[in-house]
Amino acid sequence: MDFATLIGLITGIAFVGLGIAQGDDPSIFINIAGLLIVIGGTLSVTLVKFRIASFFTGIKEGFGVAFLESNDNPREIIQLANHLAKIARRNGLLGLEDEPVDNPFFAKGIQLCVDGHPPEFIQKVLVNEMSMSIDRKQLGEKVFRSMAGSAPAFGMIGTLVGLVQMLNNLDDPSKLGPGMAVALLTTLYGSLIAQVFMLPLADKLALKGAELESNMSLITESVLGIQEGLNPTVMDELLETYLPDYLRSGMSMSEEI
């Protein structure tokens, strides 16, 4: 579980709710018509932009990536690559067949080596799979970013609807309040949905997509180095170029910060 995402969403909602609760009647911030305009309009426009299958895939992929913490640590990937490289140099590539590799992408690369495929073929397979995995993650980001852009727009549309209703009933003071409520609350709903939910999730997906690409590139380089029979020390030096400074040898995160 990615607790940063969960804590951020909960505290964001809590602080807004706390501010609303300071008023005499928090229920005045509930307007079904405004919610229908913003949520319904946002979902409708998003469905226009994407295929139905892509929309649901993006939502599923997006929530899965945003709320689940990746188990892939680049330093641990390098340590595993070093271990496998030593075995391959000592026992040959066939010696890797029974070695446990938890990462499915890494395991596939090692299996391709064990099967005796040439490095060009291995690289092509891994790069293609990496590209497809990144595309799936980026689809989630695109869906959420699209909704982040549409929600405030429909908030403004709701505002115009409310103003028209209000101006059309100037002779009936009892209808001015509901019309103004729709006008103001739809703008609030659109901004909250975009800034508290959709845009932060889209940015988190972009960040995790970049991490995924870096880790998969690291694994691809590791597999090719193992297949080539690189010296483990040389391979360590090569693979460490993929690490952020605080993860490199001899440097702690606290020193980097």
C-alpha positions in Angstrom: 0.0 0.0 0.0 1.3 3.5 -0.9 0.5 5.3 2.3 1.5 8.7 1.0 -1.3 8.6 -1.6 -3.8 7.4 1.0 -2.7 9.9 3.7 -2.7 12.8 1.2 -6.3 12.1 0.0 -7.6 11.6 3.5 -6.0 14.7 4.9 -7.1 16.8 1.9 -10.7 15.7 2.3 -10.4 16.1 6.1 -9.1 19.7 6.0 -11.8 20.8 3.5 -14.4 19.0 5.6 -13.1 20.7 8.7 -13.4 24.1 7.1 -17.0 23.3 6.0 -17.9 22.1 9.4 -17.1 25.5 11.0 -20.2 26.9 9.5 -23.7 26.7 11.0 -25.1 24.3 8.5 -22.7 22.0 6.6 -25.6 20.5 4.6 -25.8 23.7 2.5 -22.7 22.4 0.7 -24.6 19.5 -0.7 -26.3 20.1 -4.0 -27.3 17.0 -6.0 -27.9 19.0 -9.2 -24.4 20.5 -9.1 -22.8 17.1 -8.4 -24.7 15.6 -11.4 -23.5 18.3 -13.7 -19.8 18.0 -12.6 -19.4 14.2 -12.1 -21.8 13.2 -14.9 -20.3 15.7 -17.3 -16.7 14.8 -16.5 -17.3 11.1 -17.0 -19.2 11.7 -20.2 -16.5 13.8 -21.8 -13.8 11.3 -20.7 -15.8 8.5 -22.4 -15.9 10.6 -25.6 -12.1 11.0 -25.4 -11.3 7.3 -24.8 -12.6 3.9 -25.9 -14.7 2.2 -23.2 -12.1 -0.5 -22.7 -9.3 2.1 -22.5 -11.3 4.1 -20.0 -11.9 1.2 -17.6 -8.4 -0.1 -18.1 -7.0 3.4 -17.3 -9.1 3.7 -14.2 -8.1 0.2 -13.0 -4.5 0.7 -13.8 -4.5 4.1 -12.3 -5.9 3.2 -8.9 -3.8 0.1 -8.8 -0.5 2.0 -9.4 -1.4 5.0 -7.3 -2.4 3.0 -4.2 0.0 0.0 -4.4 3.6 0.4 -3.5 6.1 -1.2 -5.9 8.3 -3.9 -4.4 11.1 -3.2 -6.9 14.0 -1.5 -5.3 16.7 -0.6 -7.8 19.5 -1.3 -5.3 18.1 -4.8 -4.7 17.8 -5.3 -8.5 21.5 -4.6 -8.9 22.4 -6.9 -6.0 20.4 -9.7 -7.6 22.0 -9.0 -11.0 25.4 -9.2 -9.4 24.5 -12.5 -7.7 23.2 -14.0 -11.0 26.2 -12.7 -13.0 28.6 -14.6 -10.6 26.6 -17.8 -11.0 26.5 -17.4 -14.8 30.3 -16.9 -15.0 30.9 -19.9 -12.7 28.3 -22.4 -14.0 27.2 -21.0 -17.3 23.8 -19.6 -18.2 22.1 -22.9 -17.6 23.1 -22.5 -13.9 20.5 -19.7 -13.6 17.6 -22.0 -14.4 16.8 -22.8 -10.8 17.6 -19.4 -9.3 14.6 -17.7 -7.7 13.7 -14.4 -9.4 10.6 -12.7 -8.0 10.3 -9.9 -10.6 8.3 -11.4 -13.6 10.1 -9.1 -16.1 13.6 -10.0 -14.7 12.6 -13.7 -14.6 11.5 -13.6 -18.3 14.8 -12.0 -19.3 16.8 -14.7 -17.4 14.7 -17.4 -19.0 15.5 -16.0 -22.4 19.2 -16.2 -21.6 18.9 -19.8 -20.3 17.0 -20.7 -23.5 20.0 -19.6 -25.5 18.5 -16.7 -27.5 20.9 -14.1 -29.0 21.3 -10.8 -27.2 19.6 -8.9 -30.0 16.5 -11.0 -29.7 16.5 -10.7 -25.9 16.8 -7.0 -26.0 14.0 -6.6 -28.6 11.6 -8.8 -26.5 12.4 -6.9 -23.2 12.2 -3.5 -24.8 8.9 -4.3 -26.4 7.4 -5.6 -23.2 8.8 -2.5 -21.3 7.1 -0.3 -23.9 3.8 -2.0 -23.5 3.9 -1.9 -19.7 4.7 1.8 -19.7 1.9 2.5 -22.2 -0.6 0.8 -19.8 0.6 3.0 -16.9 0.5 6.1 -19.1 -3.1 5.3 -20.1 -4.1 5.7 -16.4 -2.3 9.0 -16.2 -4.0 10.3 -19.3 -7.5 9.3 -18.1 -7.0 11.0 -14.7 -5.4 14.1 -16.3 -8.3 14.3 -18.7 -10.8 14.2 -15.9 -8.8 16.8 -14.0 -9.1 19.1 -16.9 -12.8 18.5 -17.5 -14.1 18.8 -13.9 -13.4 22.5 -13.5 -14.9 23.2 -16.9 -18.1 21.5 -15.9 -18.0 23.4 -12.7 -18.1 26.6 -14.7 -20.9 25.2 -16.9 -22.8 24.5 -13.7 -22.1 28.0 -12.6 -23.6 29.4 -15.8 -26.6 27.1 -15.5 -27.2 28.4 -11.9 -26.8 32.0 -12.9 -29.3 31.6 -15.8 -31.8 30.0 -13.4 -31.3 32.8 -10.9 -31.6 35.6 -13.4 -34.7 34.0 -14.9 -36.4 34.0 -11.5 -35.6 37.5 -10.3 -39.3 38.1 -9.7 -39.4 35.1 -7.3 -37.0 35.6 -4.4 -37.5 32.0 -3.1 -35.7 30.7 -6.2 -32.7 33.0 -6.1 -31.0 31.0 -3.3 -31.1 27.6 -5.0 -30.0 29.1 -8.3 -27.0 30.8 -6.7 -26.2 27.6 -4.7 -25.9 25.6 -8.0 -23.8 28.5 -9.5 -21.3 28.5 -6.7 -21.2 24.9 -5.6 -20.6 23.4 -9.0 -17.4 25.6 -9.3 -16.4 24.3 -5.8 -17.1 20.6 -6.8 -15.2 20.9 -10.0 -12.2 22.4 -8.3 -12.2 19.9 -5.5 -12.5 16.9 -7.8 -9.7 18.2 -10.0 -7.2 19.4 -7.3 -7.8 16.9 -4.5 -8.4 13.7 -6.5 -7.7 13.7 -10.3 -4.6 15.9 -10.7 -2.7 14.5 -7.7 -3.4 10.9 -8.9 -2.3 11.8 -12.4 1.0 13.3 -11.1 1.5 10.2 -8.9 1.0 8.0 -11.9 3.5 10.0 -13.9 6.1 9.7 -11.1 5.5 5.9 -10.8 5.6 5.5 -14.6 9.1 7.1 -14.6 10.2 4.8 -11.8 8.9 1.8 -13.7 10.7 2.8 -16.9 13.9 3.3 -15.0 13.6 -0.1 -13.2 12.8 -2.0 -16.4 15.7 -0.3 -18.2 17.9 -1.3 -15.3 16.7 -4.9 -15.5 17.1 -5.0 -19.3 20.7 -3.8 -18.9 21.3 -6.4 -16.2 20.0 -9.3 -18.3 22.1 -8.3 -21.3 25.2 -8.0 -19.0 24.6 -11.4 -17.6 24.1 -12.9 -21.0 27.3 -11.3 -22.2 29.2 -12.6 -19.2 30.3 -9.2 -17.9 32.4 -9.1 -14.8 30.1 -8.5 -11.8 32.2 -5.6 -10.7 32.1 -4.0 -14.1 28.4 -4.6 -14.3 27.8 -2.9 -10.9 29.5 0.2 -12.2 27.4 0.2 -15.3 24.1 -0.4 -13.5 24.7 2.2 -10.8 24.4 4.9 -13.5 20.6 4.1 -13.3 20.4 4.9 -9.6 19.6 8.3 -8.0 22.6 9.7 -6.1 21.3 8.8 -2.6 21.1 5.1 -3.6 24.6 4.8 -5.0 27.5 3.2 -3.1 28.8 5.0 -0.1 25.9 7.6 0.0 22.9 7.5 2.3 19.6 9.2 1.7 20.1 11.5 4.7 23.5 12.7 3.2 21.8 13.4 -0.2 19.0 15.4 1.5 
